């Protein structure tokens, strides 16, 4: 579970920006939703304000953790994206920090990078509410906590190149002390690209029905050859069909005949169900570019409801659709502690602010009902 994320000097983000997911309005939430972090966070902003760069910073951090040990060649520069609108930022480090709650234990992990090396890197855990150093890195120097396995971690240090994250190498060396954090980045953090995956079709029918699109069933066409049944995915292109309610019964239509909104929901339904079943963080960038606000509100509701989200999955989305600041069925789609705004100033710098702050709250205005799906 993500508690907070901080970033500085990445794309349009120059100064430190912090996304804090700590809940504030627990008394306003249904019974059974008490958590260390909110299940949904939405970042609002105009086009080109930098909201996608907030998501991109988290994506970059995840990619570095998962693959820095594979992608970096000896002496090679680190690929990074410092703020480009002043010369000084190109010479300053970019840094990224997450606070996580994993199996009841809080972790803080972060790193800063320059063009040619990892400048700092650290991992702390809080098993009993007190900080325990797993490792600290400053340039070429390393230090480790008093608990095992110091000897094994020191061996990992000797094979960690200056342009590679220590966490990546330690995890690949099967060091259990770092494994919970690495596993969150590699298994629990997912970014939705909108690619259609028909393998989850049997599981998503209930979700599609609940969205009230008139969809009765979804499936994959099967063909026959002399060897017997052939699955669509075995012959290349998935032949997906969607059965919809009509005036006189149901009608089966091919996937290509579906609306863009239905195709988008089909693409998103699989990752949503995976997140709800397994837990973790699912990230959608510019979700309103594909889904109608009503469908987006429906997905948000799945993460808000403890009956459909028993494992504490989280949803992080960016949007410029102000209708999601309204109500649906008499309830707020998003609580104020789940709403964030991005703005870009005259110097091209992106700032991130919570709706709980007085200036940001003024932008919410009166709550409006959710528009109908047409």
Secondary structure, DSSP 8 states (H G I E B T S, - for coil): -EEEEEEESBTTB-S-EEEE---S-GGGS-TT---SS-SEEEEE--TTSSHHHHHHHHHHHHHHHHHHHHH--TT---------SSTGGGGS-EEEEEEEEETTEEEEEEEEE-SSSEEEEEEEEETTSS-EEEEEEETTEEEE-SSS-HHHHHHHHHT--TTS-HHHHHHHTT-HHHHHHHHIIIIIEEE------GGGHHHHHHHHHHTTSSEEEEEE--EEETTEEE-GGGGSS--EEEEEEETTEEEEEEGGGS-HHHHHHHHHHHHHHHHHHH--EEEESSGGGTS-HHHHHHHHHHHH-TTT-TT--EEEEEE--GGGGSEETTEESS-GGGEEEEEE-TTS-EEEEETTSHHHHHTT-S--B-----
